[in-house]
Structure formats: structure tokens, C-alpha cells
């Protein structure tokens, strides 16, 4: 059996607790402790951390009449978010999703072969249209029809006119630096 250190267990417990919210449900702390089999004090510490970092939010709960009202919790849909950018052919499609994975806004723009040049311009536009602050941006996913070599950060994309491997890391780094968010590249499939 593998040995776990305290940092690994904290991370695992955090993931287990946050995962309970992924269905969009509103939950009480004691429900989470029961479902995850994590002690109530540990769950309460994790809940405090998630509330402080605007990953979850308190909802209005009905009073029990006696004692303190329990906290009804759900994913904070106004907190952090991610943006997905998919380039297919001459169009760039962008979607803004909340922490629950629900699409909050979508746009499609014609950018021709200038995908890289128009990426940050259109991310800025998406932020403006959605009235969201880039400081709450958790990450940006970039999908392009290509062969992506993760180790060398090179792409080969015949549909984009890139027939030989070309370094793409500078684009990912520029996006990550501008928005202070992680950037992930994935191969997209052209829809037929």
C-alpha cells in the first residue's frame, strides 16, 4: 500500500469535498462529511478555505428554529471561471464556463489564419461581454486541429498551413502571462 504524506491527504480531501458540489447541488457540511467519510472538523476547515477563495458560496437556508442555522453551500457561479478557445478552419469559438462546467457565454468570430494574433483580443472581448474580471480566470483551454507534442510544445497543423513542427509554447506562455492563468493545449476534432 502506498504511503501518503499530510500534503497529499489534504489535497485529496480537498478534491473529494469539492467534487461533491460538481452536480450543482446545494449541500450542508454534515452531508459532505457523511458522503466523503471525512471527519466533520476537517470538512469544516475545507469549506472555510473554499468559501474564502470564492470556490463555493453560502445559499439561503431555512432555519431550524433552534441553535445556529446550518450553512447551505453550492459552487460559486460568480467566482472563478475558465475560457475555452477552439480554432477550427477560419473561425475561433470561445466559451466561458463556471466552476460547475456550465456554459455562461459563447461567441464565434471569423479570424482567418490569424488565430494566434486574434486569441488574446477575443479573450478580452469575451471578458468584456461577460462582465467578468480576468483576476477570476482559472485557466484557458486552447483547442486546435493539430498534432501537439507536449514535451517540445510544438504543433504540426496542416489545416493551418503549418506542415512542419513549430514551437507553440510562446503563444501559451503569452496567454498565461497576460491573464495570470494556466494555459492548456488540446487537439480539437473538426466537426462534420
N, C-alpha and C positions, 0 to 999 in steps of 0.2 A: 504494500500500500504506500502511495507517495506521501512524503512529509510536506506539511504546509506550514508556512510561517504566518505571523499575525497580519502582515500587509496583504498577503494573498487571501486570507479568510475575510478581512474587512472588504476587500474588493468583491469577492464572491458574494458576501452577504448584501452589499450594496446593489449588485446586479440582480440578485434574487428579489429583493424588495422592489426595486424599480420595475422589474419585469411584470409584477402583479398589476401595475397600472396600464400596461400596454393595450388592454382590451377596451380602454376608455371608461372603465368602471370607476365609480366613486366608492372608496373603501375606508373603513375605520382601521386605526393602528392595530387593535386587537385581532381583527380579521387577518391582517397581513402576517402577524406573528403566528397565528394558527396555520395559515396556508403554507408558510415558508418553513415552519418549525424552527424559527429563530426566536431567541428569548425576547420578551416584551421590552425590557430596557434597551437592548441592542437595536430593536426595530425603532424605538422612540428616538434614539440618537441618530439613526439613519434618516428618519423622517425629518428631524430638525435640520440636518445637513441638506436634504433635498429641498426643503422649504426655503432655507437661507439662500440657496443657489438658484432659486426660481425654476426648479425642475418639476415640482409639484406645487399645488395650491390648495388652500383650505376652501371648502364649499360650505354653504349654509346648511346646518344640521338641525334637525328637530330636537328640542330639549326633552330630557327625560324627566324633568321636574325636580329631581334630587341630585345634588352634587354638581360637579363640573360637567359641562357639555362635552361629549367626545368630539374629536376633530374628524370631520368627513373630508377625505382627501381625493384629489384626482390630478392627472397630468396638467401642468400649467400651459395651456394652449397659447397664452400670450407671452410666455417666457422665451426660451431658446427655440431655434428653428434651423432647418437646413435648406439648401437650394440644390436642386439637380439641374444640370445643363446637358442637354443631349443635342449633338450636331448630327444631322442626317441629311446628306445631299447639300442643298443650299439653305436649309432652314436650321435655326437654332431654337430649341424649345427649352423653356425654363419653367420649373415648378418650385413653389415654396411649400414645404411641409412642416407641420408642427411635430412635437416630440412623440405624438401618438402615431405619426406616419400619415396623417390625413392631409390631403392637398388643400392648401389655403388659397393659392393663387397660381395662375398658369398664363404663360404668354408664348407666342411663337413669332419669330421675326425672320425675315429673309436677310441673310448676311453673305450670300455667295460663298466664295472661297476664303473670305476673311474671318474665319471662325475665331482664331486666336485674338485678333485685333478687336473684335466686337464682344468678346466674352465679358470683360470687366465692365464695359459700357452698359451692357444689357443686365448684368447683375445689379449694377447701380440703379438702373431703371426699375427692375423688379422690386428692390428695396423701397424705392420712392412710391411706386404704385401700391405696394402692400402696407405702406406707412410703418415700416419696421426699421430698427436700428441695427447697423452692421455689428455692433458690440454683442448682440444676442445671437449672432450667426455661429452655429456649432460646427458647420462644415459645408463644403461644396463638393458635390459629386460631378465628375465630368465624363460623359459617355460619348465615344466617337467610334465610327466604323473603322477599326484598325487592328493591327497586331501590336500589342503593347508588351514590351519586355520590361517587367518591373525592376529587375536588377540593374539594368543600364538606363532605365527611364527613357527608352527610345520607342518611337512609333513607326510603323510602316502602314501607310494608308493609301492604297492605290486609288480609292474613290475620291480622295482629297488631292491627288496628284503627288503624293509622297511615296515614290516607288522604292526608295532605299531607306534604311533605318535613319531616323532623325531624332536628335535629342529633344525631348518634350518636357524635361524636368524644370527648365527655366520658366515655362508657362505655368506649371503647377505651383512652383515656388513664388512667382509673382502674384498669383491669385491668393495663395495662403498668406503672404506677407501683407498685401493690401487690406485684406479683411480680417486678419488675425485669426483665421480658422483653418483647419486642416483641409487639404485637398486630396481627393481620391480619383483615380482614373480607372475607367472600366470600358471594356469593349461593348459597344451597343450593337444591337441587331437591327438591320434595316427592316421596317415593317412592309409586308407585301399584301 
